[in-house]
Amino acid sequence: MNITKNIRKVATEVLLNEARALEKLTQFVDDDFEACVKEINQSKGRVVVTGIGKSAIIANKIVATLNSTGTPSLFMHAADAIHGDLGMIQNEDIVICLSKSGNTPEIKALVPLVKRRGFKLVALVSNIDSYLAQQADYVLNATVDAEACPNNLAPTTSTTAHLAMGDALAVCLLELRNFSSEDFAQFHPGGALGKQLYLRVDDIMASRELPVVDLKTPLKDVIIEISSKRLGAAAVTTPEMELLGIITDGDLRRMLQKGIQIETAKAEDVFSKNPKTVESGELAVKALQIMQQNSITQLVVVKESKVLGFVHLHDLLKEGIV
């Protein structure tokens, strides 16, 4: 058998098996799921997510997703919980316990402790007849027919199902709380994602070295202005800084091809009217979109048609927006 083809076949089967399992989860979005979402949304406490083994790893990811979408959450390892970490749960917190079987010794030891202290317990399980499911206030059913592992042993499809159900829970809470992109940016200030959500053109525009000429500026002086400011262009404005047009390196090359005399030419002879602009206060990622749509490398930043500066593709590259 061709080993490469076998690898591809196995990989394809795994992905299809997991995709079918996720599709089946839609049948389990039931009254318990809806009641659980409402309970968390109305709670003044946090969401404590716990599990053991692979479930603990998935629990950590669910916590990260909840936190980043406005639902305060923390992870508690099920084994550590029964050895002191149970003290991290505060009044009005809600506990979500992940377990495929719902019958592991650590879970059986933890559940009575959680219930005894009066915390709401949510079971995210693949066995609704399990001890955990029977004891929980709400059951999030993530039952799968089989693991993607050929021996039906390694947690694969089940962990994927638990992760997806956690995502569904987080997004429902996000929707209920009207969690906006601005809210999202507050929790993601770092990295390229954060900058796309909060960095604005005013933060990066080259306003200190603003290349500006008027219609009557001699072309020699225009070239000097463009070269000295190193933005590859100059804005053509009125004395009041009203934008009239732009002269780019490309305009100068086209001028030479047309045979215009550089000694006598002025800015008005070569400038392009109606240049692409971006409004002051706009997100930097919006400037990038305009550049990409028009295959250009710079935009004039304006406010009520008055020139404030330039934003260049290099600025966006430097900030990691691209």
LINKA-V885909 format. One line per field, one symbol per residue. phi: phi as a letter, one per 40 degrees, with the letter a starting at -180 (. if undefined). A space follows every 50 residues. Layout:
phi->???
This chain:
phi->.cccccdccccccccccccccccccccbcbccccccdccccccccbbbbb iagcccccccccdcccccbgbdaacbccccdcbhcdcccbdgcbbbbcac cgbcdcccccdccccccgccbbbbbbacccdccccccbbccbcbcaccdc cfbccbcccccccccccccccccdcccfcccccccccbccgccccccbcb dccbccccbccbbbcccdcccccccccccfbgaaccbcdcgccbiabbdc ccccccccgccccbcbdccbcbcfccbbcdgccccccccccccbfbbabc cbbfgccbibbbdccccccgcc
